[in-house]
Amino acid sequence: MAIRKIEQYLGTGRRKTSIARVFLRPGSGKIIVNGRPFENYFPTDAGRMPVRQALQTVEMQDRFDVIVLASGGGISGQAGAIRLGIARALVEFNAELRGPLKKAGLLTRDPRAHERKKYGQKGARKRFQFSKR
């Protein structure tokens, strides 16, 4: 019995505290996030748009099935992590796609993260009200 090897491309994306492992497999354009259809996982368009962005940039929406394992953070962070993961997986599939993806800014990890609260203050930047007298 011959072992059948699945053709797939892996990309890891990170955003805030979210991590997404993205597997691109040749297919019809289905997107599955943590075992759920992508439309159910991201209820709003704000979450769906970044996920589709990389595939739309290189016009390959219906060439790949996308399977995602996302963890950590919230919906917005996971959407950003998936976007980076898909872009990296596309570059693994075909290095010539690097140019258009880089030009669209999809291969850059967004470094912005939550700033810690400082002692003696209300939050990261907010101070307690100053009283002169």
N, C-alpha and C positions, 0 to 999 in steps of 0.2 A: 504494500500500500504506500503510495507516494504522498508525501506531506505537501499540502498546498500552501504556498506562502501568500499571505495577504499583502497586496501592494498598498502601502500607506505612508504618509509623510507626517512627521511629528513636529510640532512647534510649541514652545512654552512661552506663555505671556504672563506678565505681572503688572499690577496696577494697584496703588494704595496697599492694602493688605491681602488682595486677591491674587490667586494663582490659577491659571487655566492651562491644562494640557489639551492640546488640540490635535486630533487625528484627521487628516484629509485622505479620503478614499475615493477612487473614481466612482462616480455614480450620477444621480439625477438632480442633486441640489438640496437634499434634505439636510436640515440642521437639527441635531439632537444634543441637548444640554442636560447633563446628569440624568440621562434616561428619559427625559421629558421632551416633547416637541418644543422647539424654540419659541413658538408663538405663546405657549402656555407659561414658559419660564420667564419671558420678558413681556409683561402685560402692556407696557406702553411703547410708543414709537421711539422714545428717547433711548430706551434700552436696546431696541432692535436695530436702529440705524448704524451704530458703530460696528456691530457684529457683521453686517452685510458689506460694510465699506471696502474692506480689502479685496473681496471677491469681485465687487462691482468695478473697482479701479482697474483690474486686469481683465474684466469681462469674462469671468469663469464661473458665474453663479450656478449654471446648470451642468457643470462638468464634474463637480466633486460633492460627495456627501461629507458632512462635517460632524464628527463626534467629539463632544467636549466633556472633560471632567473638570469642573470648576469648584474651588473651595475658598473660604475666607472672604472677609469683607462683605459688601452689600451688592445690590443689583448693578449700580453704576460702575463700581470698581471691577466687577466680574465682566461686564460688557467691554470695558477697556482692555482687560487682560485677554479676553477672547479675540479681540481685534488684533492685538499684537501677535498672539499665537497663530492666528490664521495667516497673517502676513509672513511670519517666519517659516511656516510650513510651506507656503507657496514658493518662497525662495529656495527651500530644500528641494522642491519638485523641479523648479527651473530657475537657474541662477540669472537668466536674462530678465526675469521679472523684477529683479532688485531695483533697477533704475526707476521705473514708474512708481513702485511702492515707496521708495525712498523720497522721491519728489513729492508724493502726496503726504509724507510725514508719518507713514504707517509703521516704519521700522524703528522708531524712536520710543524708548520706554519713558513714560511720563514720570518724572521723579517726584512730583508733588505728593506729599503724604501728610497725615495729621500731625500737627505740632503739639508737643507735650505741654501740659499745664505746668506753670511755674509756681513754686512755693510763695506764699505771701501775696498771691494774686487770685483773682476770680477765675481766670482762664489762661490761655496761652499768651494773649496780648492784653486783655482787659484788666484794668486796675480797680481797686476799691476807690470809692469817691474820696477826693481830697478835700479836707476841711482845714481852712486857714486858722479858724478859731474854735 
